[in-house]
Amino acid sequence: MSERPNIILIQTDQQSWSTLSLYGNPVLDTPAIEGLADRGVVFERAYCNYPACAPSRSSMMTGRYASTIRNHANHMLIDPREQTLPSTLKRGGYQTALVGKNHAFFDAQADYYRSQSDPVREPGDSELHRAFDFVFQGGHVAVDDADSDPDLAAAIEHARQKSWGQQHSWSVNPYPAEKSVTHRLTTEAIRYVTDVRDPDEPFFLWFSIPDPHTPYQVSEPYASMYDPDSIPSPIADSLDGKPERQKVAHYLDHNHLHDDAHFRQLRAIHYGMIRQIDDNLARLFAALAKQGLTDNTMIVFLSDHGDAIGDHGIIQKHNFFYDSFTRVPFIVSWPGRVAPQRTAPARTTELVELVDVMPTLLDAAGVDAPHGLQGESLMPFLTGATSTTKDAVFIESGEAGDPPKLSDVVDAAGNVVDRGTSFAWCAFRDAWIGRGRAIRTAKWKLCLYANGDGELYDMVKDPDEVTNRFADPTAATIRAQLTERLALWQMGKDDTIPENPTVKLSL
């Protein structure tokens, strides 16, 4: 097929791989996503490269690791000097669109990236609007045109008042599901592919859905669709032998005050949010079919990171590396081109990471990749030309500095120091102080932290990551081997941009 494909990158926010039946979830049905998988490849071991929204998205959109592009925490966005997926596709002749959550591109004047000689930019003249021809934004408690629909605005305000910023709160939104942010954004995505885009040119749509990230809230029928008693319990973990930062997170999120039934209730609402997403994806896929776009549209479904929701006594995401918030769903569909020789749904245990997204989509589009990409194109594997991709993936997290200690947050009587808010600990900058790096192979995961802490898990015998074998003398050899691999990766990913124009080679 010589015609360049349309590309839709569907990204949910804070959704672990374990929430989908495709990955073994015994409760949650997602027929639209399962139908997408029937037309493509399911990656069973896909990992984000940073367990927080902005660094993960920024890394994915640049094809470069977060530390390389200096995105060390959730308050940092893409340096405008970086080459990005949408801007590269745009130069290659693609129309580009964002519908949904951004949290990667600057949408305002960025003075600290602007030199004194740069002109002052007008409102709307931003990195976001330079990268995307069409932008319609929506967040966890916001959407661009909410003021034009009183019921939509009221539903958003309910979410803000009842659940937003309160990590253990959940609610049933009293407004119809059609008045949700997810539904409104899907309507806009359908409008884009139906009415807005130029039908004579290929398009790239980043459909970035803010759910099932907190606030944990959804309307009926989704709110009561899943019985909490049927929901799998969180992974139990005493945190014995684990780095102190995990115990700090456990206490500052007040997880010691909540029981198994509470977390299953949160998960039931979370599952309802995911099913609502799936029903809306069915609307989008039907619109694509009606437009005759299905056969030449490459669709990628993934999430930026996961949500523990009680696993290991943790909620949401944090500055360490459990699969609960680093392993994500990853499905690629392109009828007739992806996995044409395999029985659908094709499944693979190949290790992949989100930094591979940009080179893969550029390869599929026939657009030259810019210098400095650190991910690898998955197209040779997806089309059957090769049988393997990589034998390890890498994850990183944290800013420089010493992470808070348990003695900083718990007094002598064992009481948690009052922070004056119930907002999740992972939303605070202090939660991301203390750098860490992790390597995941087919069998092992090694996590190293700048303060000397470490974790080592046998992912075959201990997939729940309960027993830390970092100090186990019988695992000393594999620990040393993985430490060397991690060190070599750290050196190998050093930035090669800009290329030094003063170097002149002579033979």
N, C-alpha and C positions, 0 to 999 in steps of 0.2 A: 504494500500500500504506500504510494508516494505522497499522498496528501498528508500534511502535518496534522497531528491530532489536536483537538481541543483538550484542555487539561483542567480538571476540577480537583483541587486539593481540599478535602473535607477534614477539618480538624476540630475535634471536640476538646474541651478543657477539663483537665484533672480527671481523666478516666483510665483506670487501670485495665490491663488486658483481662483480668480475671472477672470482669463484669459481664462478659459476653459468653453466650452459649457456645460460640465458635471455639472458645478456649476452655470449655468445660464447665461453665457456670450452670448449675442444675435448675435454676429458677427463672432467669431472665430470657425471654424470647425476643429476638430482634430480626423479624423476617426480611426487612429491607436490606439490612447489613449482610444477613446470610445469603440473600439473593445476589448481592454484589460479590460476595466471596465465591459463589457458584460460577461467576464469570471471570475469575482471576486467581490470584495467589494469596494465601494467608501465611504471613510470617509469624511463626509461633514464638520466636525469641527476638523481639524487637525492643530496643532500648532508647530512651531519650538520652541526651548527652549532658543534661543538667536537670535536676528535679524541681524546677520552678519555671513559671510561665515565661517571663521575658528572656532570660538567658537561653532557655530551650528553643523558643521561637526564633530568637535572633541567630542562634547557631544553625538552625534548620534553614533559615532564609538566606544565609550566607555560605552554607556548605563548609563552615569553619568552626572549630571548637570555641566555646564561650570564652575561655581564658585567652585564646589567641586574639579575639576581637575585643578583649577587655570588658566583657559583660560578666561581672563577677557576682551579681545579685539581682533581685527582682526589680530594683528601682532603676536599672540601667537598660538603655535601648541601643539600637544599632548606630554606630558611628556613621555619619553621612558619607564618609570617605570609602566605606565598604561597597563592594559590588554585590547586589542582591539578586535573588531568583526573579522577582517580578521585573526589576529594571533590566536585567539581562534578556529576559524573554521579550520585553518591550522593544529593545534594540534589535531583536531578531525578528520583528514583525508581528508580534502577538499583541492583541488587546489584553489589558490587565484589569482585574477587578478584585476588590475586597468587599465582601459582605460579612459583617460580624465583628468579632473582637480583634483588635490590633495588638497592642502590648508588645510591639517590636520596632515600629517605625516612628520617628518623631513626627508629631502632628502640630508642631508649633516652632517658633524661632528657637534654635538651640545655640544660645550665646556662647556656651563654653566649648563648642566645636567651631565657632566662627572666628576667623582672624579679623584683625582691625580693618583690613582692606576689603573685606566682603561687604556687599551692600546689605542694608537692612531689608528683610523680606516682608512682603505684604501678608496679611492674614490669609491662610489657605495655601500659601507658597511654602510647602513643607516637604520633607522627605517622603511622607506618606503619599501625598498627592502627586509627587513626581514619579513615584514607583507605580502607582495605580491610576489608570485612566478614570475608573469609576470607583467611588467609595461610598458605602452605606454602613455606618458603624452601629454596633450594639454591644453592650457589656452585661455584666451580671445584674445590674439594677439600672439599666439605661438602654435607650435605643433612639436613633436620630430623630424620628418623627413622632415620638410618644405624645407630644403636646397636641397632636392633631386627632388623637383618639382617647377620649376621657377614660374609657374602660381599660385600655392598655396602660395608660398612665397610672390608674388606680391599682392595677395588678402589680406593676413595678413598685409602687409605693408600699404595698402590702409586703412584698419580699424584702424591701429595705427595712421596714419597721419591725417585722416579725423574726427575720432570720439573718439578715446581712450583718456581718461583724460579730455574730454570736456563734462561736464555733460548734456549740452543742445544741443549738436550737433547730427545730424543724417546724414546718407548718404546711397546712393545706391551703393553697391559694383559693379564695372564694370566687374568683373570676373565671370565666370560661377558658379552656385551654387555648382557644383561638386568639385569646388576648395575651398570650405569653410572648416573651422576647424570642424564643425559639421559633414559634409559629410566624411571627412578624418577619424575622430574618429570612426564613424559608420562602415566604411570599416574595420578598425582594430578590432573592436569588433566582426564583422562577421568572420574575419580571425581567431580570437582567438577561437570562438566556433566551427569553421569548421575544422581548421588545427592544432592549437597549443595545445589545451588541450589534456590530456590523456582521451580517451573515456571510460576507465575502472574505472575511479574515478569521484566522484561528484565534481563540481566546484562552486566557488563563484566569480561572476564578478561584480565589482563596475564600472558601466558605467556612468561616471560622466561628463555630457555635460556642457561646460562652458557657453553656451547661455541659456536664452535670456538676461543675464547680459550685461551691457554696455561693449563695445561700441554699440550704437544703429545703426546697419548697417546690411544689408543683400542684397543678389543679387536678380535679377529678376529670376523667376516671383513673388517672395515673396515680393519684395519691394513695388510693386503696387497692391498687391492682396487685400488689404483692404483700402477702401475709408475713409480718416480721418473724413469726414462729417458723416459717419455712426458709428464712434467709440463713446462709452459712454464717457461723460465728466467726469473729475475728481470730487471727492467729494469736494464740496465747504465748506470752513471753514475759518471764520474770525480769528480763534485762540484766541478769547476773552475767558478769564477764563482758558486758557491752561497754562501749565508750560512754563517758559521762555525759556528753552532749545529748544522748538519747534519754537519759534520766531527767535532764533539765527540760527537754521538750515534753516529756510525759507529765511532769508536774505543772509546768507553766500553761499547758492546755487543759489542766484540771482533769486529766483522764483517770486519775486515781479515784475520782468521785463518781464514776459512772460504771455500770455493770454491762454484762453481755447483752441483755435485753435492750438496753438503750442504744447500743451500737447497731443492733439488728434493725431497730426502728429507723435510725438514720439511713441505713443501707436500703431499707424498703423504699424510702422517699427518693434516694439516689437512683435506685433501679427504675422507679417511675419516671424520673427525669430522662433516663436513657431511653426508655420505651417511647416517650414523647418525641425524642430526637429521631428515633427510628421511623415512627409514623410520618414525621415530616420529611425525612429522606425519601420515603415512598412517594410523597407528593413531587419532590424534585425529580426523581428518576422517571416518574410518569410523564412529567413535562418534557424531559429530554427525549423520551421515546416518541412523544407526540410531534416534536420538532424534527424527528429523524436524526437525532444526534448520538444515539446510543453507540452505534458501531464505531464511530470515529471520535469517541471521547474517552480519554484516559482518566480514570477516577482513582484517587488515592484516599483511603480513609485511615486516620490515625488520631492520636491524642498527643498533647505536648508533654504530659507526665501523668502519674496516677494519683490516687487518694487512698491512704491507708484505712481510713474509717475504722479505727480500733485495732488494726493489726499491730502487734508489738507494743500495744499500749500507746499508739500514736494516732493522731488525726490529721487529715490533709497531707501536706508534703513537708519535708524538712531537710536539713543540711547533713544528710547521710544517704545511704544507698540501697535500702531494701527494695526488692522487686515490687513491693506494693505500690511504690511511687516512682520507680524508674523503668519498669517494663510496661509497654504500651501495646494496644492493638495496632496492627499495620496490615492493610489489605490493598492490593494493587489489581485493578481491572482495566483491561483494554481488549475488547473482544477481537479475536483473530490474531492478535499480536502477542499478548501475554499468555504464557503457558499453553500454546496451541496443541502441543503434543501430549499434554498431561490430562489425566482424568480430573474433572472439576468436582468439588472444589480442590484445587491443588494446595497442598500444605507443605511447609518446609520448616525444618529446625535450624536453618541457616541463621547465623547471627547477623543482625543488621542494626543500624543506628540512624537517628534522625538526620545526622550530618550527611547521610547518603541521599537525602531527598533531592537537593538541588542538582547535583550531577546527574541523577537518574532522570529527572524531568527535562533537563536541558538536552540530554542524550536522546530522549524520546522525541523531543521537538526538533531535533536537528540543528540546535543552536550551539555555537562554540562556547565552551566553558571558560570563564575568566581565569587568569593565573591565580594560584594560591588556594584552590579548593582542597580541602582535607578529607572530604568524603569520597566514596567510590560509587560510580554508576552501577545500579543493579540490573540494567537492561540486558547485558549479556546473559545473566542468570535467568532473568524473567522470560527471555525468548528462547531459552534452552541451549544457547551457544556454549555456556560453561556450566559446570555442576556445583561450583563452590564460590563463595564470596570472600569471607574472612574468617579467621579462627579466634578472634577476640574483638570485643567492643570496649569502649572507654567512656567513663562518666566522670564528671568533675563537679565540684560545688564549693561555695564559700569565698568570702573575702579574707584578705590578710588580717592577722590578729589572733589573739587568744580567745577561744570561745568561753562563754559564761560557765561558771562552775555551779554545782549543786548548792554549795555553801553561799553562793550569791543570791539564790532565789528561794531557799528554804531556811527558816530561822532555826534556832536551837531546839525549839519545841516541835519541829517538823511541820510547821505551817508555811504554806506558800506565800511569798511576799506579794502583797497586793499591787498589781500594776495599774490599777485604776480603770481597767477596761476588760471586757470579756472577749475582745477580738483575738483571733487565733495568734499564737506565738509566732507562727511562720510568716505572718505579715509584718513583723518588726525587723528592722535592719540588723539588730543585735543577734537575731536567730541565725544569721548567715555569716557571722564572724567565725573564722577558723576554716582554713582551706582543707579540702580532701580530694582524693582521686581514687578511682576504682577501675579494675579490669575484670571483665566477665568472659570466661572461656566456656567451652561446652560443659565442663565439669566443675569449675571453680569460680568463686568470686573473691577477690582480694580488695580490701578497702584500706587505704593509708591516709593518715591525717597529719597535718603539719606539726601538731603538738606531740606526736609520738604514738598516739592511739592507733589501733589497727583491728581489722576484722578479717576472718578467713572462713568461708563456708564451702562445704562440699554440696554443690547444688543438685547432685544426683541423689545422695543419701539424705540430705537435709534441705529440700527445696523451700521450706518455710523459713530458713535462715535463723534457727533458734540457737544452735550450738556454735559459738564462736571458737574456732580452732587456731586463732592467731598465735597463741602461746603454747600450742600443743607440740611437743618435741617430735612426735611422729609425723607431723605435717611440715617440719622445718624445710625440707627440700623443695616442696612445691611452693611454699611461701617465698623462698629465696628466688626461685625461678620466675615467679610472677612479679616479684619486686623488681627484678631486672627488666622484665618486659615493660612494666609500668614506667621505669626510668628511661628506657630507650624510646618509648612513645612520647614521654614528656620532652625529650630532646628533639625528637623528629618532628613534632608539631610546631616548633618555633616558627614564627612568622617569616615568610619570604617576601613580604610586601612592605615597602616598595622594592622592586629590583634595583640594585645599585647601578646607575648608568655610568659610573666612573670606571667600572671594571672593563678592561680590554684584554681579551685573551689572544695570545699569539702562540702559534705552534712552531 
